[in-house]
Amino acid sequence: VGLSFPANCHPFKFNICSSLSARNGVSKNAFTSQPSPSPSYYSSPQIAVIHTSRLYLFDSLTEKQGRKSIEQQCRSPNGSSSHRIPEEELSFLRSGFGLGKTAPPFPYSIDLSPPVNGNKVSRLVIRHLEDEDITKILPEVVREFSSLAPPPSTIPQPGDELAIKIENYLFSLTVLIGLTQRVVRRQKGYSPTNSACPDHNVICLVEQIPNGNINGDEEQTTFSEHIVGIAELSWQPPNPNGNAPPFVLPYFMKTLISRFSPSRDGTLTKEPKGYVSNVLVWKTRRGRGYARVLMAALEGIAKMWGCDDVRLHVDANEYSGRTARGLYWNLGYEGVPDRGTSKINQVGYDWMGPSMANQGLYLVDGVPLLYLRKNLSDE
């Protein structure tokens, strides 16, 4: 999702799939540089290795059939819930909010069609992440991306519980610092003369549920609000071999990395590009099309920044990354093929066949990820 926190996303261990989570929306995450594992991964170390190495391998025919099936699931994950978000709203978001301003018109409200299945949510609000929101979303982020799961052994070992507590504490601290840095960077404000400021935007998706109106006056209706998702857009070096770091780098450092770091995608891009990460939708709110809303908003911001494309990493695992890949493919993202141009490793993935070579498969810190790109200039 993802959170690219690039980015469970993964949305990063905290990337905005790129995560939804690596399982349900994005990719990796910026805070740990690892895709979020599913609960079953903790049953044994051997299982974790086997699942992580299971890639999305198929011939061209299977690829087309698989994509079609996954895309259909993403259009309507739970049957009928996603149609409640007006398509014209998504188109407006993707268009750059009308491109009438230098900054996105947040908070931006989307009125939903009449509630279905007893759902009382009547409005979605997209807005920036603020300081006071960080402590509210921190438990969900840590729960999704960290190690809040049984120890990797069926037989408790001395020190397992303490080790997990320490890991969760350190990860929570990393997320807290990283999110705070992102909010501070965004609060520097938009400048027509400096597209790099701010170079990080973490957005929230908020559900508004009416509590009732006062004296029958619809205009005085009060609402309760609940954050149900986050996602991030930032300027990052266009390096498919690297993921967004957990902490915010100065823009000039990103420019230097873009200019001098080796890239294997065969492009001549030497400047930071728009990068989606930390895409995460709360587990109880998945299947409602919320990830599409977050992605549309990020693409709209990217257009306002003047980006001609946006990029992201997504989990290449056949199981945990299936939903995220389907979402991004359905939105028009395509793999950036590995051209094997890096001096570090001249061998690409052509040996896997043209199908896999063109998927954009890369090993990032030893983890197989797909590097996807969407051209915004064609829309």
N, C-alpha and C positions, 0 to 999 in steps of 0.2 A: 502497500500500500503503500514504496513504497521510499522516510520517513524515513522515509523515502525510511532522523530517525527513519535514513534514508534511511516510505518513504513504506505482524507480530515480530501499509509497511511497510516492522519489521524491522519499517517500518521500526538499523540502527539499531548490544542486543537492541537498541532503539534507533532505527534508521530515519511516513508518513509516509505500504503498500502498501518505499516505496513502499508502514505497512499499513489500510486494513492490516492485518497481520500477515506474516509470511504464509500463514495457512488461509487467511481469508481476506487478502487484499494486498499487502505489499510484500515486500521483498526482504530486504535486510534492514538493519537499522544502524544509525549513525553512532549510537552510543556504545555498541559492542562490536560492530563489524561482523556480526554473525546473524544468520537467519534464526528466527525464533523457532525452537523445536516444539513438536507436538508432545502432549503428555506421555505418549507411548514411548518416546525416545528415552525416557529415564528408566525404562525397565532393565536395561543392561547396556554397558558401553559398546558391546558388539553390535547390538541392534541399532544404536545411534549411528555407528559408522556405516552399516549397511544401508540404512535409509538415506543418509546424506549423500551417498555415492550413487544412488539410483536416479539417473537422469531421465530427461524426457526424450527418449530415443524412439524414432519411428521413421518409416519411409514416407515418401511424398503423399501417397494416398491416405495413409493413416493420419498424417499431419492435417490434411484438409478436413477429414471427418472429425478428428478430435477437436479442432478449432471450432467447427460449426456447432458441435454438441456443447462445448464449454461456453461459447458465446450465447447460445440460447439459454443456458442456465443463468448466465449473468444478467440477461435482460429481465428475467423474472425468477429470481432465486427462490422465492416462496410462493410462486404461483401468481399473485395478483397485487402484491404490495407496492412494487416499484412504479406502477402506472400512476400512483397518486401524486408524484412529483411532475408538474407540468413540463413537457418537453421544451416549450418555448422559454421557460426559465433557464434550463440547462444551456440552450443555444445562446441566450443573452449573456450568461456567465462566460461561456467559452469565447464569445466575441470580444471580450475585454471590457465588459460592463458598458458597452456603447462607446468606449474610448473617448468619453467626454471629459475625463479628469486625469490628473497625473497620479492619483492614488485611488485604490478601490473604494467604492462608496459603502464602507462598513460602518455600522452593522447593516446587512442587507437581508431583507425578509422575503421568504417564499411562502405564500399561502397555499396550503394543500387542498386537494379536492375533498369532498365529504368523507369523514372517517369511515373506515371499513374494518370489519372483524373486531368491532368494539374498541378500536384504537382512537383515543381522544386527542391525539396530537393534531393541532390545527395549523401550526406554523413552524417553519424552520428558519433559523437566523444564522447567517454566516458573519463572523467577526474575527478580529485579531485576538490572539492569546494575550492576556494581561497578567500582571504579576499576581494578582489575587486568584487567578485560575490555576496556577501551577500546583499548589498544594491539593487542589480538588482533583486534578487529573493524575497526579503522581501515583496513587495506589493502582489505578487501572493500567497505567503504562508499565509499572514495575511488575504487576501481575502478568501482563501479556508478554513482556520481553525478558523478564529475569527468570530466576531459578526457583520460583515459588511452586515447587513440585517435590514429590518424594525423592530421597537420595537415590543415586544411580545404582542401587543395590537392593535386592529383596531382603537381605540380612543387614540390619543396622550395624554400622561400624562406629567405633569410638571416634567422636569428633565430627560425624556427619552433620548433626543438627547445628553445631556451632559454626561449622564451615559455611553452611547455607545461610545462616543468619548474617555472618560477616560479608558474604558475597552480596546478599540482598541490600545490606546497609551501604556498601561501597557503590553498588550500582544505583541505588536511590540517590546517593550523593552526586554521582556523575550526571544523572538525569536532571536533578535539581539545578546544578550549576550550568549544564548545557542549555536548558530551557530559559533560565534567567538571562544568560548571555544573548540568546536569540531575541528575547523581548527587548532588551536594552538596545541591540543593534537596530531592530525595527523602529524603535521609538526615536531614532535619530531623525526620522521624517523623510519624506520624498522630496527630491530636488530635480527639477527639469534639466539641470546642467550636469547632474551626476547620477547616472543610472546605477551605480554601485551602492548607493545609499538610499534606503537600506538594502542589504544584500541577503537578508533572511526574513521570511514571513512565515510564521506559524499561525494557522487559522484554526478556529473552532467551529464545529457545527453544533448548534443548540436547538433542542426541542422546546417549544413553548406550548404548554397545556393550559387552556382557560380554566380559571377557578370560578368563574361566574361574573355577571355584570352587576353594576351598582344601579339600583332603581330602574332596571330594565333598559338601561342605556348601553348599547353595544360599544360605543366609543370609550366607555369607562370600564370595559372588561379587564380584569386583572389576570396575569399569567404567571405560572410557575415555570422556571427554566432549568434545564438539565443538559449539561454538555454530553454529547454522545459520540463525538469523533474529533480527531485532529489531523492535520496534514501540514507539510512544510514545502515551501519553494525557496531555493537559494541559488546563488551563483556558485558553481563548483568547476574545478578543472575538468575538461572533457576526457577523462582518463577511464576507460572501461575496466582497467585493472585495479582501480582504487575506489573505495567508498567514501562518502562524506564523513569527516571526523566527528567525534562526539562533542568537541568544543569548537567555538567559532574562531576562524582564522581571519586575520586582517585581509582586506581585499587585495592589497598589493602582493601578499604572499600567494594568493590564489592565482594571480596573474603570472607570477614567476613560475609556479608549478605548472601552469598551463603551457608556458613557453618552453620549458626545458624538460618536463617529465616525458618519458617514452610512452607512446600509445600504440596499440596494436590494431586499431580500427581502420588504418589507412587514410585517415582524414588529415587535412592540413590545418585544422582548427588550432589556434594558439592563444585563445582567450577563454575565460570562464563562460560556461553556458548555463541555462536554466536547468535546475536539477530538482526532481520531485523525490521526497523521502518522508519517512515517518508518517505514512498514511495508516491511520488506525481508527477503526469503528468499534465501539464498545460491543462486546460479544452479544449482549442482550438486544442489540439494535441492528444486527446484521440481516441481510436479506430484504432491506427496504429501499435500496437504491441510494443510500447515503454516501457510499464511496464515489458514485458517479457525480454527486453534487460537489464533493470535496475536490475531485479531479477537475471538474469544469471550472470551479473557482480558481484553482491554481493555474490552469491554462489561460484563464482570462487575465490574471495578474502578470503572467509571463508575457502576454501580448502587450500589456501596458508598459512593461519593462523594455519592449522592443526586441524580445527574443524571437528568432526565426524558427526555433525548435526547442523542445524540452526533452530531457533524458531521465532515465531511472534504472535502477537495478531491481531484479525480481528473482525470487527463489527458483532455481532450476530443478528442485526436487519434484519427482513425479507426483508425489502425494501432497506435501505441504504447500507447494507452490501452484497447484492447479487452478484454484479459484482466482488468485491474483493474476496469473498469466491470461486467463480467460477475460478478465476485466480489461486489462490493458490492450490485448489484441482487439477486443470489441470496440475500444475507444480509438483505434487506429495506430497504436504503437507497433513498431516493427524492430526486429533485431538488427543491431549494428554488427555486421560480420567481422570475425577476427581475421585480419589480413596477415598476421604473423610478421609484422614489420618491426617488432621490438628487438633491440639488440640483445636483450636479456634472454629471450626465447624465440628463436626463429621458426618454431614449429607451431602451426595453428591447429585447428580441429577438422581440417579437410579429410583426415583419415576416418572420421566418423560418417562420412558421406555428405553430399550437398545439403541434405535437409537440415542436419544438425549444424553444419558449418555456417549456414545462413541464419541460424536462430540468434546469434550473438552471444554464444557461450564463452564465459571467461572464468578463470579461477581467481577469486579475490580472497586473499589471506587463506588459501587452501579450500575455500568453499565455492562450489559451482553456482554461478549466477548468470542470468541472462541480462545483457545490457540493451535496453530498448530506447528507441527514439521516435518522436512524433514531430512531423513537419507542420508548423503552425501557419506558414505563409500560404499554404494551399487552401486554407479555410476562409 
